[in-house]
Amino acid sequence: MSEDTHLEELRGQVRKWLDANAPKGWRDAYKAMTHAQFAQAQRDWFQTLVAGGYAVPHWPAGLAPGSGRSLAEQKVIYEELARADTPRLLLSFVSTYHAASTFLECGTEEQKARYLPAILEGETWCQGFSEPNAGSDLASLKCRAERKGDVYVVNGQKVWSTMAQYADKCLLLVRTSSEGAKQAGITFLLMDMKARGVSVRPINQIQGDQEFCEMFLDEVEIPVSDRVGEEGKGWAVSQATLSSERGLTLMELTYKMRGALWRIAGLIRSNGLEEDRGVLRDFGQLVARCDSACAIADQFLQNRIDGIERMGDASIVKNTYSRVLREYALLGLRVGGIGEQYRAPITYGDLTTGNLMADFMNSYAWTIAGGSEEVQRNILSERMLEMPREPKNWVL
């Protein structure tokens, strides 16, 4: 069987499965849900995808139903999920990408055996990286961990932790030493969110959602066995975590964004703008930009599969996606007119929701999440282009 024939058969299988299993009317249902109901709906949809073999096609073969898919197969699955307009898995986002990548690249065999199956059973993870004064400059974090025998005792604060109010576990960066470079004293721990001393407070966002939280850690004890990597070497582990957010996760989201272009096309038609050359030009450019974002994400994953990923590849994916998402939302608001611009922006965590005001507001968060645009540009200029940090002898 040729590759093309195989992929078309897979596409037919995925489409047939989605026709039977994709949630119907979920956008309207989400509008009437409480936050807790939304979280349960997310859990239910994730378990449906696990059973169908479409939840983690990017995991290595043998770890889950339907894992070990090739790049081409993953593309087919993401394209069909976008075509079927399925909910984005916000609640399991950190679990299936960030946590899984951390364990697969840096975890012990015991950690892999303990945590990867639990993710498939519904255990959810959040990320405890950013702090009030250590966001873009993550290496400045001050959350302190002191080793006492077989445990680390942690004190400090974290912020912008996605869906932490529903998480079972947390990927936590702490400072275990202040000597040497800032990155040198950081350690990577796995924290039980139900441990004594952990307090979580959701943050009310501008669009009415509570996607992010702040966490307060007061004398929290974490077993030394729940450390990933060596003490003081957590910065390197964190890069494996963040790389998945800047690359692997965005492959799925770029396909969802391209798959949602029909929303913009529908607004153009319904508002009588089919003959507006400026609108058609800008829509054509947006289509091309979405195609290019998908191609860049594809190349990132292929480089990772081939073992030739470069420092900065994931940053290119991240910056491209956040920019194109902004263009998508802006054009949608423009062609949607006053009705879209004044629609109440209350939504539950899906990037291309159909509520374009909410999408526009969320697009600003994506220029910061996973490392701000400015930080990613520095990575590209210094590590990929080898530009000096402080140019000297420049004459203007």
C-alpha positions as CSV (number, residue, x, y, z in Angstrom):
1,M,0.0,0.0,0.0
2,S,1.4,3.4,-0.9
3,E,1.8,6.1,1.7
4,D,-0.8,8.3,0.0
5,T,-3.4,5.5,0.1
6,H,-2.6,4.7,3.7
7,L,-3.1,8.3,4.7
8,E,-6.4,8.6,2.9
9,E,-7.6,5.4,4.6
10,L,-6.5,6.9,8.0
11,R,-8.3,10.1,7.2
12,G,-11.5,8.2,6.4
13,Q,-11.1,6.2,9.7
14,V,-10.6,9.4,11.8
15,R,-13.5,11.2,10.0
16,K,-15.8,8.3,10.6
17,W,-14.8,8.0,14.2
18,L,-15.3,11.8,14.8
19,D,-18.7,11.7,13.1
20,A,-19.8,9.2,15.8
21,N,-17.9,10.5,18.8
22,A,-17.1,14.2,18.6
23,P,-19.2,16.2,21.0
24,K,-22.2,17.9,19.4
25,G,-23.2,21.4,20.2
26,W,-20.4,21.9,22.6
27,R,-19.8,25.6,21.9
28,D,-23.3,26.5,23.0
29,A,-23.0,24.1,26.0
30,Y,-19.8,25.6,27.1
31,K,-21.4,29.1,27.3
32,A,-23.8,27.8,30.0
33,M,-21.3,25.8,32.0
34,T,-19.7,26.7,35.3
35,H,-15.9,26.4,35.5
36,A,-16.2,23.0,37.2
37,Q,-18.6,21.7,34.6
38,F,-16.2,22.8,31.9
39,A,-13.4,20.9,33.6
40,Q,-15.5,17.7,33.7
41,A,-16.5,18.1,30.0
42,Q,-12.8,18.4,29.2
43,R,-12.0,15.2,31.1
44,D,-14.8,13.3,29.3
45,W,-13.6,14.4,25.9
46,F,-10.1,13.5,26.7
47,Q,-11.1,10.0,27.8
48,T,-13.1,9.6,24.6
49,L,-10.0,10.5,22.6
50,V,-7.8,8.1,24.6
51,A,-10.2,5.2,24.0
52,G,-10.3,6.0,20.3
53,G,-6.5,6.2,20.0
54,Y,-6.4,9.9,19.0
55,A,-5.3,11.6,22.3
56,V,-1.5,11.3,22.1
57,P,-0.4,10.4,18.6
58,H,2.9,12.3,19.3
59,W,3.9,9.9,22.1
60,P,6.3,7.1,21.3
61,A,4.8,3.8,20.1
62,G,3.5,1.4,22.7
63,L,2.8,4.0,25.4
64,A,-0.9,4.6,24.6
65,P,-3.6,3.6,22.1
66,G,-2.7,5.2,18.8
67,S,0.7,6.5,19.9
68,G,3.8,6.4,17.7
69,R,2.2,8.0,14.7
70,S,4.4,9.4,11.9
71,L,4.4,13.1,11.2
72,A,2.2,12.6,8.2
73,E,-0.3,10.6,10.2
74,Q,-0.3,13.2,13.0
75,K,-1.1,15.9,10.4
76,V,-4.1,13.9,9.2
77,I,-5.4,13.5,12.7
78,Y,-5.0,17.2,13.6
79,E,-6.5,18.3,10.3
80,E,-9.6,16.1,10.9
81,L,-9.9,17.3,14.5
82,A,-9.9,20.8,13.2
83,R,-12.4,20.0,10.4
84,A,-14.8,18.4,12.9
85,D,-14.5,21.5,15.1
86,T,-13.7,19.6,18.3
87,P,-13.0,21.3,21.7
88,R,-9.4,22.1,22.4
89,L,-8.0,20.0,25.3
90,L,-7.1,22.8,27.6
91,L,-7.2,20.8,30.8
92,S,-4.9,18.1,29.6
93,F,-2.7,20.4,27.6
94,V,0.2,20.5,30.1
95,S,-0.2,16.8,30.9
96,T,0.0,15.3,27.4
97,Y,2.8,17.7,26.1
98,H,4.8,19.4,28.9
99,A,4.7,16.7,31.5
100,A,5.0,13.9,29.0
101,S,8.0,15.5,27.2
102,T,9.7,16.1,30.5
103,F,9.4,12.5,31.6
104,L,10.3,11.0,28.2
105,E,13.4,13.2,27.8
106,C,14.6,13.6,31.4
107,G,12.7,11.3,33.7
108,T,13.7,8.0,35.3
109,E,12.2,4.8,34.2
110,E,10.3,4.7,37.5
111,Q,8.9,8.2,36.8
112,K,7.8,7.2,33.3
113,A,6.1,4.0,34.5
114,R,4.4,5.9,37.3
115,Y,3.2,9.1,35.6
116,L,2.6,8.4,31.9
117,P,-0.1,5.8,32.4
118,A,-1.7,8.0,35.0
119,I,-2.0,10.8,32.5
120,L,-4.0,8.5,30.2
121,E,-6.2,7.6,33.2
122,G,-7.0,11.3,33.7
123,E,-4.4,12.6,36.1
124,T,-3.8,16.3,35.2
125,W,-0.7,18.5,35.6
126,C,-0.1,22.2,35.8
127,Q,3.1,24.1,35.5
128,G,4.7,26.1,38.4
129,F,7.4,28.1,36.5
130,S,6.6,31.8,36.4
131,E,6.6,34.0,39.5
132,P,5.5,37.6,40.0
133,N,9.0,38.9,39.3
134,A,10.3,36.0,37.2
135,G,8.2,35.6,34.1
136,S,10.1,36.4,30.9
137,D,13.3,36.2,32.9
138,L,12.5,32.8,34.4
139,A,16.0,32.2,35.7
140,S,15.4,34.9,38.3
141,L,12.9,32.8,40.2
142,K,13.1,32.9,44.0
143,C,10.7,30.1,45.1
144,R,13.0,28.3,47.6
145,A,13.5,24.6,48.3
146,E,15.7,23.3,51.1
147,R,16.6,19.7,51.4
148,K,15.9,18.1,54.7
149,G,16.7,14.4,54.6
150,D,14.4,12.6,52.1
151,V,12.3,15.7,51.3
152,Y,12.6,19.2,49.9
153,V,10.7,21.9,51.9
154,V,9.4,24.5,49.5
155,N,8.3,28.1,50.2
156,G,7.3,30.7,47.6
157,Q,4.8,31.8,45.1
158,K,4.0,30.9,41.4
159,V,1.7,32.7,39.0
160,W,0.0,32.1,35.5
161,S,-0.3,28.4,36.1
162,T,-2.9,27.1,33.6
163,M,-5.9,25.3,35.1
164,A,-4.0,24.8,38.4
165,Q,-7.3,24.8,40.4
166,Y,-8.1,21.4,38.8
167,A,-4.6,19.9,38.6
168,D,-3.5,16.8,40.5
169,K,0.3,17.4,40.1
170,C,2.6,20.3,39.2
171,L,5.9,20.6,37.3
172,L,7.7,22.9,39.7
173,L,10.9,24.9,39.4
174,V,12.6,25.9,42.6
175,R,15.9,27.5,43.7
176,T,18.1,25.2,45.8
177,S,21.2,27.4,45.5
178,S,22.1,31.1,45.0
179,E,25.7,30.5,44.1
180,G,27.0,30.9,40.5
181,A,24.9,31.8,37.5
182,K,21.2,32.2,38.0
183,Q,20.4,29.0,36.0
184,A,22.9,26.9,38.1
185,G,20.9,26.7,41.3
186,I,17.5,25.7,39.8
187,T,16.0,22.3,40.6
188,F,13.0,20.6,38.9
189,L,10.5,18.9,41.2
190,L,7.1,17.1,40.9
191,M,4.6,18.4,43.4
192,D,1.4,16.9,44.6
193,M,-1.3,19.7,44.4
194,K,-3.1,18.2,47.4
195,A,0.0,18.4,49.6
196,R,-0.2,20.3,52.8
197,G,0.8,24.0,52.3
198,V,-0.4,24.3,48.7
199,S,-2.9,27.1,48.1
200,V,-4.4,28.0,44.7
201,R,-6.2,31.1,43.7
202,P,-7.8,31.5,40.2
203,I,-7.2,34.7,38.4
204,N,-10.3,36.4,36.9
205,Q,-9.3,37.3,33.3
206,I,-10.6,40.1,31.1
207,Q,-12.9,37.8,29.1
208,G,-14.5,36.3,32.2
209,D,-12.5,33.1,32.2
210,Q,-10.3,31.7,35.0
211,E,-7.7,29.8,32.9
212,F,-4.8,30.9,35.0
213,C,-4.0,30.7,38.7
214,E,-1.5,31.8,41.3
215,M,-0.1,29.4,43.8
216,F,1.2,29.9,47.3
217,L,3.6,27.3,48.8
218,D,4.1,27.3,52.5
219,E,6.5,24.7,53.9
220,V,5.4,22.2,51.3
221,E,7.2,18.8,51.5
222,I,8.2,17.1,48.3
223,P,10.0,13.7,48.3
224,V,13.5,13.7,46.8
225,S,12.4,10.8,44.6
226,D,10.1,13.3,42.9
227,R,13.0,15.3,41.5
228,V,13.7,15.2,37.8
229,G,17.3,15.3,36.9
230,E,20.1,16.3,39.4
231,E,19.8,18.9,42.0
232,G,20.8,22.3,40.5
233,K,20.4,21.0,37.0
234,G,16.7,21.8,36.6
235,W,17.2,24.6,34.1
236,A,18.2,22.0,31.4
237,V,15.1,19.9,32.2
238,S,12.9,23.0,32.0
239,Q,14.0,23.6,28.4
240,A,12.7,20.2,27.4
241,T,9.4,21.2,29.0
242,L,9.2,24.6,27.3
243,S,10.4,23.2,24.0
244,S,7.3,21.0,23.8
245,E,5.1,24.1,24.4
246,R,6.8,26.2,21.8
247,G,6.8,23.4,19.2
248,L,4.8,20.2,19.6
249,T,1.7,21.8,21.2
250,L,1.6,24.5,18.6
251,M,1.5,22.0,15.8
252,E,-1.9,21.0,16.9
253,L,-3.0,24.6,17.5
254,T,-1.8,25.8,14.1
255,Y,-4.0,23.2,12.4
256,K,-7.0,24.2,14.5
257,M,-6.4,27.8,13.5
258,R,-6.2,27.0,9.8
259,G,-9.2,24.7,10.1
260,A,-11.2,27.7,11.6
261,L,-10.6,29.9,8.6
262,W,-14.2,29.1,7.5
263,R,-15.4,31.4,10.3
264,I,-13.7,34.4,8.7
265,A,-15.0,33.3,5.3
266,G,-18.5,33.0,6.7
267,L,-18.4,36.5,8.1
268,I,-17.2,37.9,4.8
269,R,-20.2,36.4,3.0
270,S,-22.8,37.2,5.6
271,N,-21.7,40.8,5.8
272,G,-21.7,41.3,2.0
273,L,-17.9,41.8,1.6
274,E,-17.3,39.2,-1.2
275,E,-16.5,42.1,-3.6
276,D,-14.3,44.1,-1.3
277,R,-10.9,43.7,-2.8
278,G,-9.1,44.9,0.4
279,V,-10.9,42.3,2.5
280,L,-10.3,39.5,-0.1
281,R,-6.6,40.5,-0.3
282,D,-6.2,40.4,3.5
283,F,-8.1,37.1,3.8
284,G,-5.9,35.6,1.1
285,Q,-2.8,36.7,3.0
286,L,-4.2,35.2,6.2
287,V,-4.8,31.9,4.5
288,A,-1.2,31.9,3.3
289,R,0.1,32.8,6.7
290,C,-1.8,30.0,8.3
291,D,-0.4,27.6,5.7
292,S,3.1,28.8,6.5
293,A,2.6,28.5,10.2
294,C,1.5,24.8,9.7
295,A,4.5,24.2,7.5
296,I,6.9,25.7,10.1
297,A,5.4,23.5,12.8
298,D,5.7,20.4,10.6
299,Q,9.3,21.1,9.9
300,F,10.0,21.5,13.6
301,L,8.5,18.1,14.4
302,Q,10.3,16.5,11.5
303,N,13.6,17.9,12.7
304,R,12.9,16.5,16.2
305,I,12.1,13.1,14.8
306,D,15.2,13.1,12.7
307,G,17.4,14.2,15.6
308,I,18.5,17.5,14.0
309,E,16.5,20.0,16.0
310,R,18.4,23.2,16.5
311,M,18.4,25.6,19.4
312,G,15.8,28.2,18.3
313,D,13.6,26.0,16.1
314,A,10.9,25.9,18.7
315,S,11.1,29.6,19.2
316,I,10.4,30.1,15.5
317,V,7.2,28.0,15.8
318,K,6.1,29.9,18.9
319,N,6.6,33.4,17.5
320,T,5.0,32.5,14.2
321,Y,1.9,31.1,15.8
322,S,1.3,34.0,18.2
323,R,1.6,36.5,15.4
324,V,-0.7,34.7,13.0
325,L,-3.3,34.2,15.7
326,R,-3.3,38.0,16.3
327,E,-3.8,38.5,12.5
328,Y,-6.7,35.9,12.5
329,A,-8.5,37.6,15.3
330,L,-8.0,41.1,14.0
331,L,-9.4,40.3,10.6
332,G,-12.3,38.5,12.1
333,L,-13.2,41.5,14.2
334,R,-12.9,43.7,11.2
335,V,-15.1,41.8,8.9
336,G,-17.5,40.8,11.7
337,G,-18.4,44.5,12.3
338,I,-19.9,46.0,15.4
339,G,-21.8,42.8,16.3
340,E,-18.5,40.9,16.8
341,Q,-16.7,43.8,18.5
342,Y,-19.4,44.2,21.1
343,R,-20.2,40.6,21.8
344,A,-19.6,39.6,25.4
345,P,-16.2,38.0,25.4
346,I,-17.0,35.2,28.0
347,T,-15.7,31.9,26.8
348,Y,-14.0,28.7,28.1
349,G,-10.5,28.2,26.8
350,D,-10.5,27.5,23.1
351,L,-8.3,29.6,20.9
352,T,-10.6,29.9,17.9
353,T,-13.9,29.9,19.7
354,G,-16.0,31.7,17.2
355,N,-16.2,34.5,19.8
356,L,-13.7,36.8,18.0
357,M,-13.5,39.3,20.8
358,A,-12.4,36.6,23.1
359,D,-9.9,35.2,20.5
360,F,-8.5,38.7,20.1
361,M,-8.0,39.1,23.9
362,N,-6.4,35.6,24.1
363,S,-4.0,36.4,21.3
364,Y,-2.2,38.9,23.5
365,A,-1.6,36.1,26.1
366,W,0.1,34.0,23.4
367,T,2.8,36.6,22.8
368,I,3.8,36.0,26.4
369,A,2.9,32.3,27.2
370,G,5.7,29.8,26.9
371,G,8.3,32.6,26.8
372,S,7.6,36.2,25.5
373,E,8.2,37.2,21.9
374,E,11.1,39.3,23.0
375,V,12.8,36.5,24.8
376,Q,12.3,34.2,21.8
377,R,13.9,36.8,19.5
378,N,16.9,36.9,21.8
379,I,17.2,33.1,21.6
380,L,17.1,33.3,17.8
381,S,19.5,36.1,17.5
382,E,22.1,34.9,20.0
383,R,21.9,31.1,19.6
384,M,20.8,30.6,16.0
385,L,22.2,33.7,14.2
386,E,25.2,34.0,16.7
387,M,24.7,37.7,17.1
388,P,26.6,39.3,20.0
389,R,24.6,40.2,23.1
390,E,26.1,43.7,23.3
391,P,27.1,44.9,19.8
392,K,30.3,47.0,20.0
393,N,31.9,49.5,17.6
394,W,28.7,50.1,15.7
395,V,28.7,53.4,13.9
396,L,25.3,54.9,13.2
